[in-house]
Each structure stands twice: as structure tokens, then as C-alpha cells.
Amino acid sequence: MFDIGWAELALVFVVALIVIGPKDLPVALRAAGVWMGRLRRMAREFQSSVDEVLRESELKELRDRAEKASRFDMGEATRRAIDPDGALERATSPVRLDDDAPAAKPADADAATPAAAPAAAHPAPASQAPASLAPAPAAPTDATPAAPVGPKPAAPDAVPDDATTPKA
């Protein structure tokens, strides 16, 4: 800061001794020390307030960056990087026929469907028929007893098992 050496300090001390006098020199040096302490304290407070303002501005900048990063949509940014004009998305999107003009349905929709023709040509057994085509079972009433649902159990074989038959 100031380039003051021992020679300059000795010169200042001799001038102060002649101007102030030997009797008042210690009092003047003490007052100068107090003033230097006050100046240093004010400089420290000023420096700390400047540092605090800088820290707050840096924190505000970091906070703004964090908010911007939290609002960042990685999927959208990737989509824009890969397909900026949307041509790829339009090319790969599924075609919906409902969006075009509505197609007129024939009066007899079951006869016109291709799935109905093979079903009529080869009727499936009742056990393999879809639930929508199978006849609904009749609900039991008080007069009719409830029958078990499902196939009948197989009759036992006529040949008895050796382990269960008594030996005579």
C-alpha cells in the first residue's frame, strides 16, 4: 500500500517530537492509534457489507439458475433436439381412421364383418364358444333344483383297483 520504510518513520517521529513536544507526544500517539482503529473497523465493516451484497447477488443468481434447472423438461428438450420441426413425430404417429370422414356402417353389421363368415362356416363347440355367443344359462327357480355348472364328472372305471378290493 504505502511504501514507508524505517527512515521515513524516523523522520515523521522527529518532526512530531519537535512540533508536538515531548510532553504531549504519547497522548497524540494514543489518539492517532484510536483513530486508526476506528478507520480500520469502518473499512472492515464496509468490506463485509460489500462481500455480503456480492454473496447475496451470487445466491440470487444461483437460485435463479436452480429454478431454471428445475423447470427444465428433459423430454421436451430431447424431442426438440432430435425432431425440431416435428416431421418425425408426424411420420410415426398412428393413423386414426376416426379422424377422417365417418364410414357408413351396413345395415346388417354381423353379416358384413369378415370375422362372422368363418364362424358360421365352422361352428365351434359349445365349450369353446365365446361368452358373447354362448346362450345364457337359465336362472334356477323354486320349482327347478339348481344343477351344478360345468362338465359332468367321469364315471369310475368298471375295473376295480387291486389295493381297494377285498381279497376273498
N, CA and C of each residue as an Amber inpcrd file, in Angstrom:
protein
   504
   0.8430000  -1.1660000   0.0000000   0.0000000   0.0000000   0.0000000
   0.8960000   1.2390000   0.0000000   1.2120000   1.7420000   1.1530000
   2.1710000   2.8520000   1.2280000   3.5430000   2.2430000   1.4040000
   4.4880000   2.7880000   0.7010000   5.8470000   2.2710000   0.8120000
   6.6190000   3.1640000   1.7820000   6.4170000   2.8880000   3.0750000
   7.0970000   3.6870000   4.1070000   8.1210000   2.7840000   4.7870000
   9.3670000   3.2140000   4.7930000  10.4380000   2.4390000   5.4110000
  10.7950000   3.0300000   6.7720000  11.8700000   2.4550000   7.3830000
  12.2820000   2.9010000   8.7120000  12.7970000   4.3420000   8.6680000
  13.4320000   4.7490000   7.6140000  13.9620000   6.1160000   7.5200000
  12.8250000   7.1290000   7.5210000  11.7430000   6.8460000   6.7720000
  10.6030000   7.7560000   6.7410000   9.9110000   7.8180000   8.0980000
   9.7830000   6.6840000   8.7600000   9.1620000   6.6610000  10.1010000
   9.9840000   7.4750000  11.0930000  11.2950000   7.3590000  11.0290000
  12.1610000   8.1260000  11.9390000  12.0120000   9.6160000  11.6670000
  11.9110000  10.0290000  10.4160000  11.7390000  11.4350000  10.0700000
  10.4130000  11.9580000  10.6020000   9.3130000  11.1900000  10.4270000
   7.9960000  11.5880000  10.9380000   8.0440000  11.7020000  12.4540000
   8.6870000  10.7600000  13.1320000   8.7980000  10.8000000  14.5900000
   9.5530000  12.0430000  15.0520000  10.6430000  12.4060000  14.4040000
  11.4330000  13.5860000  14.7980000  10.6120000  14.8490000  14.5780000
   9.8810000  14.9640000  13.4330000   9.0540000  16.1430000  13.1770000
   7.9440000  16.2260000  14.2160000   7.2850000  15.1030000  14.5450000
   6.2200000  15.1010000  15.5450000   6.7740000  15.4910000  16.9050000
   7.9800000  15.0450000  17.2450000   8.6000000  15.3820000  18.5380000
   8.8710000  16.8770000  18.6070000   9.2910000  17.4750000  17.5220000
   9.5930000  18.9140000  17.5270000   8.2870000  19.7090000  17.5330000
   7.2830000  19.3170000  16.7030000   6.0460000  20.0940000  16.5920000
   5.1700000  19.9170000  17.8210000   4.9450000  18.6780000  18.2730000
   4.0240000  18.4010000  19.3880000   4.7420000  18.6030000  20.7190000
   5.9250000  18.1990000  20.7920000   6.6850000  18.3230000  22.0370000
   6.7690000  16.9820000  22.7330000   7.8100000  16.8030000  23.5620000
   8.0000000  15.5100000  24.2260000   6.9230000  15.1960000  25.2580000
   6.3010000  16.2360000  25.8270000   5.3180000  16.0080000  26.8830000
   3.9960000  15.4990000  26.2980000   3.5290000  16.0400000  25.1810000
   2.2260000  15.6650000  24.5990000   2.3330000  14.5820000  23.5210000
   3.5430000  14.1230000  23.1960000   3.7060000  13.1230000  22.1430000
   3.0150000  11.7890000  22.4660000   3.1180000  11.2200000  23.6910000
   2.4100000   9.9640000  23.9780000   0.8810000  10.0950000  23.8580000
   0.3170000  11.2180000  24.2610000  -1.1280000  11.4390000  24.1680000
  -1.5320000  11.5180000  22.6950000  -0.7380000  12.1790000  21.8620000
  -1.0400000  12.3150000  20.4380000  -0.9320000  10.9540000  19.7370000
   0.0820000  10.1430000  20.1130000   0.2200000   8.8060000  19.5120000
  -0.9550000   7.9100000  19.8900000  -1.4210000   8.0420000  21.1390000
  -2.5780000   7.2440000  21.5680000  -3.8180000   7.6540000  20.7820000
  -4.0690000   8.9410000  20.6070000  -5.2220000   9.4340000  19.8460000
  -5.1100000   8.9720000  18.3840000  -3.9070000   9.0010000  17.8250000
  -3.7130000   8.5510000  16.4420000  -4.0100000   7.0450000  16.3320000
  -3.6080000   6.2630000  17.3340000  -3.8990000   4.8190000  17.3430000
  -5.3870000   4.5430000  17.4240000  -6.1190000   5.3290000  18.2670000
  -7.5700000   5.1610000  18.3930000  -8.2380000   5.4630000  17.0450000
  -7.8030000   6.5790000  16.4150000  -8.3790000   6.9270000  15.1220000
  -8.0620000   5.8690000  14.0630000  -6.8740000   5.3280000  14.0830000
  -6.5240000   4.2640000  13.1240000  -7.3950000   3.0160000  13.3510000
  -7.6600000   2.6920000  14.6070000  -8.5290000   1.5480000  14.9170000
  -9.9410000   1.7600000  14.3910000 -10.4350000   3.0060000  14.5910000
 -11.7800000   3.3120000  14.0790000 -11.8280000   3.2300000  12.5520000
 -10.7990000   3.7590000  11.8960000 -10.7580000   3.6920000  10.4350000
 -10.6980000   2.2410000   9.9510000  -9.9050000   1.4240000  10.6170000
  -9.8070000   0.0070000  10.2320000 -11.1440000  -0.7090000  10.4350000
 -11.8060000  -0.4220000  11.5630000 -13.0990000  -1.0460000  11.8460000
 -14.1350000  -0.6410000  10.7940000 -14.1530000   0.6540000  10.4470000
 -15.0970000   1.1020000   9.4050000 -14.7610000   0.4520000   8.0580000
 -13.4810000   0.3170000   7.7440000 -13.0820000  -0.3210000   6.4880000
 -13.4950000  -1.7930000   6.4910000 -13.3390000  -2.4710000   7.6510000
 -13.7520000  -3.8780000   7.7560000 -15.2560000  -4.0200000   7.5890000
 -16.0390000  -3.1170000   8.2320000 -17.4990000  -3.1700000   8.0940000
 -17.9290000  -2.9090000   6.6570000 -17.2710000  -1.9440000   6.0150000
 -17.5950000  -1.6570000   4.6270000 -17.2760000  -2.8510000   3.7430000
 -16.1020000  -3.4570000   3.9550000 -15.7100000  -4.6200000   3.1620000
 -16.6750000  -5.7880000   3.3900000 -17.0760000  -6.0110000   4.6440000
 -18.0080000  -7.1180000   4.9210000 -19.3770000  -6.8490000   4.3020000
 -19.8390000  -5.5890000   4.2970000 -21.1320000  -5.2970000   3.6740000
 -21.0480000  -5.4740000   2.1530000 -19.9040000  -5.0870000   1.5610000
 -19.7360000  -5.3070000   0.1210000 -19.6950000  -6.8060000  -0.1720000
 -18.9860000  -7.5620000   0.6500000 -18.9410000  -9.0220000   0.4670000
 -20.3290000  -9.6380000   0.6070000 -21.1050000  -9.1450000   1.5730000
 -22.4580000  -9.6790000   1.7710000 -23.3510000  -9.3870000   0.5680000
 -23.2370000  -8.1840000   0.0230000 -24.0260000  -7.8450000  -1.1680000
 -23.6220000  -8.7360000  -2.3380000 -22.3220000  -8.9690000  -2.4940000
 -21.8560000  -9.8500000  -3.5640000 -22.3610000 -11.2730000  -3.3620000
 -22.3110000 -11.7540000  -2.1280000 -22.8070000 -13.1070000  -1.8280000
 -24.2910000 -13.2100000  -2.1120000 -25.0550000 -12.1820000  -1.7170000
 -26.4990000 -12.2060000  -1.9720000 -26.7950000 -12.1980000  -3.4680000
 -26.0200000 -11.4030000  -4.2210000 -26.2560000 -11.3780000  -5.6680000
 -25.8640000 -12.7210000  -6.2950000 -24.7890000 -13.3360000  -5.8010000
 -24.4030000 -14.6640000  -6.2870000 -25.4520000 -15.7060000  -5.9040000
 -25.9580000 -15.6020000  -4.6580000 -27.0010000 -16.5390000  -4.2330000
 -28.2630000 -16.3600000  -5.0620000 -28.6110000 -15.1120000  -5.3480000
 -29.7950000 -14.8590000  -6.1700000 -29.5870000 -15.4440000  -7.5600000
 -28.3920000 -15.2580000  -8.0980000 -28.0930000 -15.8220000  -9.4160000
 -28.1450000 -17.3470000  -9.3720000 -27.5710000 -17.9510000  -8.3250000
 -27.6190000 -19.4080000  -8.1900000 -29.0470000 -19.8970000  -8.0010000
 -29.8380000 -19.1610000  -7.2240000 -31.2300000 -19.5270000  -7.0010000
 -32.0060000 -19.4620000  -8.3220000 -31.7450000 -18.4230000  -9.1130000
 -32.4130000 -18.3220000 -10.4160000 -32.0040000 -19.4680000 -11.3260000
 -30.7230000 -19.8220000 -11.2980000 -30.2590000 -20.9510000 -12.1040000
 -30.9150000 -22.2450000 -11.6590000 -31.0380000 -22.4400000 -10.3290000
 -31.6700000 -23.6640000  -9.8120000 -33.1400000 -23.7220000 -10.2170000
 -33.8430000 -22.5950000 -10.1610000 -35.2460000 -22.5790000 -10.5810000
 -35.3660000 -22.8950000 -12.0680000 -34.4710000 -22.3250000 -12.8540000
 -34.4940000 -22.5860000 -14.2940000 -34.2060000 -24.0620000 -14.5640000
 -33.2620000 -24.6460000 -13.8140000 -32.9380000 -26.0650000 -13.9970000
 -34.0990000 -26.9470000 -13.5520000 -34.8250000 -26.5440000 -12.5200000
 -35.9470000 -27.3700000 -12.0580000 -37.1150000 -27.3130000 -13.0380000
 -37.2380000 -26.2220000 -13.7910000 -38.3110000 -26.1260000 -14.7760000
 -37.9250000 -26.7530000 -16.1070000 -36.7090000 -27.2000000 -16.2360000
 -36.2080000 -27.7550000 -17.4920000 -36.8580000 -29.1030000 -17.7510000
 -37.4340000 -29.2690000 -18.9140000 -38.0900000 -30.5120000 -19.3000000
 -37.1530000 -31.2660000 -20.2380000 -36.5200000 -32.3090000 -19.7100000
 -35.5280000 -33.0580000 -20.4820000 -36.1680000 -33.7510000 -21.6770000
 -37.3510000 -34.2810000 -21.5320000 -38.0280000 -34.9660000 -22.6360000
 -38.3270000 -34.0070000 -23.7770000 -38.8160000 -32.8220000 -23.4410000
 -39.1280000 -31.8330000 -24.4720000 -37.8590000 -31.3510000 -25.1520000
 -36.7920000 -31.1360000 -24.3990000 -35.5250000 -30.6920000 -24.9940000
 -34.9510000 -31.7640000 -25.9110000 -35.0690000 -33.0180000 -25.5080000
 -34.5830000 -34.1110000 -26.3520000 -35.4130000 -34.1970000 -27.6310000
 -36.7250000 -34.0630000 -27.5040000 -37.5940000 -34.1040000 -28.6750000
 -37.2450000 -32.9700000 -29.6360000 -37.0250000 -31.7560000 -29.0940000
 -36.6700000 -30.6340000 -29.9510000 -35.3060000 -30.8260000 -30.6030000
 -34.3750000 -31.4790000 -29.9070000 -33.0460000 -31.7080000 -30.4770000
 -33.1060000 -32.7480000 -31.5830000 -33.9150000 -33.7890000 -31.4040000
 -33.9970000 -34.8620000 -32.4000000 -34.9130000 -34.4810000 -33.5540000
 -36.0490000 -33.8890000 -33.2400000 -37.0680000 -33.6040000 -34.2540000
 -37.5280000 -32.1530000 -34.1210000 -36.7110000 -31.1820000 -34.5790000
 -37.0640000 -29.7740000 -34.3440000 -38.3240000 -29.3200000 -35.0750000
 -38.6090000 -29.8470000 -36.2570000 -39.7800000 -29.3870000 -36.9850000
 -40.9970000 -30.2980000 -36.8190000 -40.8610000 -31.4190000 -36.1110000
 -41.9850000 -32.3130000 -35.8320000 -42.2990000 -33.2870000 -36.9540000
 -41.4650000 -33.3660000 -37.9720000 -41.7370000 -34.2620000 -39.0990000
 -41.6630000 -35.7260000 -38.6760000 -40.7090000 -36.0650000 -37.8400000
 -40.5630000 -37.4530000 -37.3860000 -41.7630000 -37.8790000 -36.5480000
 -42.2340000 -36.9810000 -35.7020000 -43.3980000 -37.3090000 -34.8690000
 -44.6370000 -37.5200000 -35.7280000 -44.8190000 -36.6730000 -36.7460000
 -45.9790000 -36.8400000 -37.6300000 -45.8620000 -38.1250000 -38.4430000
 -44.6370000 -38.4940000 -38.8130000 -44.4540000 -39.6960000 -39.6230000
 -44.6850000 -40.9660000 -38.8200000 -44.3960000 -40.9440000 -37.5310000
 -44.5240000 -42.1480000 -36.7150000 -45.7970000 -42.1870000 -35.8930000
 -46.6150000 -41.1540000 -35.9480000 -47.8430000 -41.1820000 -35.1520000
 -48.8370000 -42.1340000 -35.8110000 -49.6290000 -42.8570000 -35.0050000
 -50.5880000 -43.8020000 -35.5810000 -51.6900000 -43.0580000 -36.3280000
 -52.1340000 -43.6440000 -37.4110000 -53.1950000 -43.0550000 -38.2250000
 -54.5270000 -43.4530000 -37.6070000 -55.3390000 -42.4750000 -37.3560000
 -56.6570000 -42.7390000 -36.7830000 -57.6890000 -42.5600000 -37.8710000
 -58.4580000 -43.6060000 -38.1130000 -59.4960000 -43.5350000 -39.1320000
 -60.6850000 -42.7310000 -38.6460000 -60.8460000 -42.6180000 -37.3240000
 -61.9640000 -41.8680000 -36.7730000 -61.8400000 -40.3860000 -37.0940000
 -60.6060000 -39.9180000 -37.2820000 -60.3910000 -38.5070000 -37.5630000
 -60.8550000 -38.1470000 -38.9740000 -60.8230000 -39.1330000 -39.9080000
 -61.2760000 -38.8850000 -41.2670000 -62.8060000 -38.8640000 -41.2880000
 -63.3620000 -38.8310000 -42.4630000 -64.8210000 -38.8280000 -42.5960000
 -65.3750000 -40.1300000 -42.0410000 -66.4720000 -40.0830000 -41.3160000
 -67.0200000 -41.3100000 -40.7380000 -67.5110000 -42.2470000 -41.8330000
 -67.1670000 -43.5170000 -41.6880000 -67.5710000 -44.5330000 -42.6680000
 -68.9870000 -44.9880000 -42.3500000 -69.7610000 -45.2420000 -43.3660000
 -71.1350000 -45.6910000 -43.1650000 -71.1270000 -47.1850000 -42.8560000
 -71.8510000 -47.5850000 -41.8300000 -71.9440000 -48.9890000 -41.4590000
 -73.0840000 -49.6200000 -42.2410000 -72.8990000 -50.8730000 -42.6750000
 -74.0110000 -51.5460000 -43.3620000 -75.1320000 -51.8540000 -42.3780000
 -76.3040000 -52.0770000 -42.9070000 -77.4680000 -52.3360000 -42.0610000
 -77.2840000 -53.6000000 -41.2510000 -76.7710000 -54.6620000 -41.8660000
 -76.5370000 -55.9010000 -41.1550000 -75.0390000 -55.9950000 -40.8810000
 -74.5830000 -55.4580000 -39.7510000 -73.1590000 -55.3730000 -39.4470000
 -72.5640000 -56.7530000 -39.2120000 -73.3290000 -57.7000000 -38.6410000
 -72.7820000 -59.0220000 -38.3490000 -72.4940000 -59.7980000 -39.6250000
 -73.3300000 -59.6500000 -40.6450000 -73.1370000 -60.3840000 -41.8870000
 -71.9980000 -59.7910000 -42.6930000 -71.7240000 -58.4930000 -42.5140000
 -70.7000000 -57.8270000 -43.3070000 -69.3070000 -57.9840000 -42.7160000
 -69.2020000 -58.3500000 -41.4720000 -67.8700000 -58.4510000 -40.8600000
 -67.1890000 -59.7160000 -41.3250000 -65.8860000 -59.6700000 -41.6050000
 -65.1820000 -60.8640000 -42.0500000 -65.0690000 -61.9140000 -40.9570000
 -65.1140000 -61.5290000 -39.7150000 -64.9850000 -62.5000000 -38.6300000
 -66.2410000 -63.3590000 -38.5140000 -67.3830000 -62.8570000 -38.9400000
 -68.6220000 -63.6120000 -38.8140000 -68.7020000 -64.7390000 -39.8440000
 -68.1050000 -64.5740000 -41.0040000 -68.1740000 -65.6010000 -42.0450000
 -67.4630000 -66.8790000 -41.6370000 -66.2130000 -66.8770000 -41.1450000
 -65.5970000 -68.1370000 -40.7400000 -66.3110000 -68.7740000 -39.5580000
 -66.8710000 -67.9920000 -38.6920000 -67.5590000 -68.5540000 -37.5380000
 -68.7930000 -69.3180000 -37.9850000 -69.4760000 -68.8160000 -39.0100000
 -70.6620000 -69.5050000 -39.4920000 -70.2810000 -70.7600000 -40.2670000
 -69.1490000 -70.7340000 -40.9610000 -68.7240000 -71.8890000 -41.7460000
 -68.2720000 -73.0360000 -40.8540000 -67.6000000 -72.7100000 -39.7570000
 -67.0960000 -73.7370000 -38.8400000 -67.6150000 -73.4340000 -37.4420000
 -68.7730000 -73.9340000 -37.1000000 -69.2980000 -73.6310000 -35.7630000
 -68.4320000 -74.2770000 -34.6920000 -68.1400000 -73.5330000 -33.6550000
 -67.3170000 -74.0340000 -32.5540000 -68.1880000 -74.7950000 -31.5880000
 -67.6200000 -75.7820000 -30.8910000 -68.3950000 -76.4850000 -29.8720000
 -68.8310000 -75.5150000 -28.7810000 -69.8400000 -75.8930000 -28.0540000
 -70.4050000 -75.0180000 -27.0310000 -69.3860000 -74.7020000 -25.9470000
 -68.4620000 -75.6290000 -25.6600000 -67.4860000 -75.3700000 -24.5990000
 -66.4410000 -74.3600000 -25.0440000 -66.2150000 -74.2010000 -26.3850000
 -65.2150000 -73.2630000 -26.8720000 -65.8370000 -71.9820000 -27.4120000
 -67.1110000 -71.8700000 -27.3860000 -67.7690000 -70.6750000 -27.9090000
 -67.4560000 -69.4920000 -26.9900000 -67.2680000 -68.3320000 -27.5620000
 -67.0410000 -67.1500000 -26.7330000 -68.2600000 -66.8640000 -25.8750000
 -68.0390000 -66.1800000 -24.7930000 -69.1110000 -65.9010000 -23.8470000
 -70.1880000 -65.0410000 -24.4800000 -69.8120000 -64.1660000 -25.4350000
 -70.8170000 -63.3060000 -26.0490000 -71.7390000 -64.0860000 -26.9700000
 -71.2680000 -65.2240000 -27.5380000 -72.0950000 -66.0100000 -28.4390000
 -72.7990000 -67.1800000 -27.7590000 -72.3460000 -67.5980000 -26.5900000
 -72.9340000 -68.7390000 -25.8900000 -74.2700000 -68.3400000 -25.2940000
 -75.2420000 -69.2780000 -25.2810000 -76.5360000 -68.9390000 -24.6880000
 -76.3930000 -68.7970000 -23.1790000 -77.1200000 -67.8670000 -22.6360000
 -77.0680000 -67.6260000 -21.2030000 -77.8080000 -68.7410000 -20.4820000
 -77.2610000 -69.2710000 -19.3810000 -77.9680000 -70.3260000 -18.6510000
 -79.2130000 -69.7590000 -17.9900000 -80.2070000 -70.5930000 -17.8930000
 -81.4650000 -70.1800000 -17.2750000 -81.2640000 -70.0830000 -15.7820000
 -81.8290000 -69.0710000 -15.2040000 -81.7220000 -68.8790000 -13.7600000
 -82.6290000 -69.8800000 -13.0650000 -82.1500000 -70.5470000 -11.9770000
 -82.9950000 -71.5320000 -11.2880000 -84.1590000 -70.8530000 -10.5840000
 -85.2630000 -71.5210000 -10.5760000 -86.4480000 -71.0320000  -9.8700000
 -86.7190000 -71.9720000  -8.7090000 -87.7420000 -71.6810000  -7.9750000
 -88.0750000 -72.5320000  -6.8280000 -88.5050000 -73.9310000  -7.2830000
 -89.1170000 -74.0390000  -8.4510000 -89.6210000 -75.3220000  -8.9260000
 -88.4960000 -76.2030000  -9.4630000 -87.4150000 -75.5860000  -9.9730000
 -86.3370000 -76.3930000 -10.5470000 -85.1500000 -76.3920000  -9.6070000
 -84.5620000 -77.5630000  -9.3480000 -83.3860000 -77.5890000  -8.4750000
 -82.1690000 -77.0630000  -9.2300000 -81.2560000 -76.4850000  -8.5000000
 -80.0350000 -75.9310000  -9.1000000 -79.1180000 -77.0710000  -9.4940000
 -78.6870000 -77.0680000 -10.7440000 -77.7860000 -78.1120000 -11.2410000
 -76.3600000 -77.5880000 -11.1660000 -75.3930000 -78.4760000 -10.9270000
 -74.0090000 -77.9930000 -10.8880000 -73.5930000 -77.5070000 -12.2750000
 -72.8070000 -76.4570000 -12.2930000 -72.3540000 -75.8640000 -13.5410000
 -71.0470000 -76.5180000 -13.9350000 -70.8730000 -76.8330000 -15.2040000
 -69.6300000 -77.4080000 -15.6790000 -69.8530000 -78.8120000 -16.1930000
 -68.8030000 -79.4510000 -16.6760000 -68.9600000 -80.8040000 -17.2240000
 -69.2570000 -81.8040000 -16.1100000 -69.9200000 -82.8790000 -16.4810000
 -70.2420000 -83.9260000 -15.5070000 -68.9790000 -84.6800000 -15.1590000
 -68.8590000 -85.1450000 -13.9120000 -67.6810000 -85.9230000 -13.5560000
 -67.7060000 -87.2600000 -14.2790000 -66.5440000 -87.7400000 -14.6390000
 -66.4410000 -89.0150000 -15.3650000 -66.8150000 -90.1700000 -14.4430000
 -67.4730000 -91.2010000 -15.0250000 -67.8710000 -92.3710000 -14.2460000
 -66.6390000 -93.1930000 -13.9140000 -66.5890000 -93.8040000 -12.7410000
 -65.4140000 -94.6060000 -12.4000000 -65.3250000 -95.8200000 -13.3170000
 -64.1000000 -96.2480000 -13.5660000 -63.8870000 -97.4200000 -14.4360000
 -64.5070000 -98.6670000 -13.8070000 -64.8910000 -99.6060000 -14.6720000
 -65.5140000-100.8350000 -14.2020000 -64.4930000-101.7710000 -13.5730000
 -63.2250000-101.5830000 -13.8970000 -62.2000000-102.4640000 -13.3520000
 -61.8030000-101.9290000 -11.9880000 -61.9780000-102.7420000 -10.9300000
 -61.6250000-102.2420000  -9.6040000 -60.1110000-102.2140000  -9.4170000
 -59.7340000-101.3240000  -8.5370000 -58.3070000-101.1830000  -8.1950000
 -57.9290000-102.3300000  -7.2490000 -56.7530000-102.9420000  -7.4330000
 -56.3320000-104.0710000  -6.6170000 -56.1610000-103.7060000  -5.1470000
 -55.7420000-102.5050000  -4.8670000 -55.4660000-102.1350000  -3.4880000
 -56.7330000-101.9360000  -2.6900000 -57.8280000-101.5310000  -3.3360000
 -59.0510000-101.2130000  -2.5990000 -60.0420000-102.3600000  -2.5560000
 -59.8670000-103.3880000  -3.3520000 -60.8210000-104.5060000  -3.3700000
 -60.4200000-105.5440000  -2.3180000 -61.4050000-106.0280000  -1.5800000
 -61.0750000-107.0530000  -0.5950000 -60.7720000-108.3840000  -1.2820000
 -59.8390000-109.0860000  -0.7570000 -59.4690000-110.3890000  -1.3170000
 -60.2590000-111.4710000  -0.5850000 -60.7770000-112.4270000  -1.3320000
 -61.5950000-113.4470000  -0.7370000 -60.8600000-114.6970000  -0.4180000
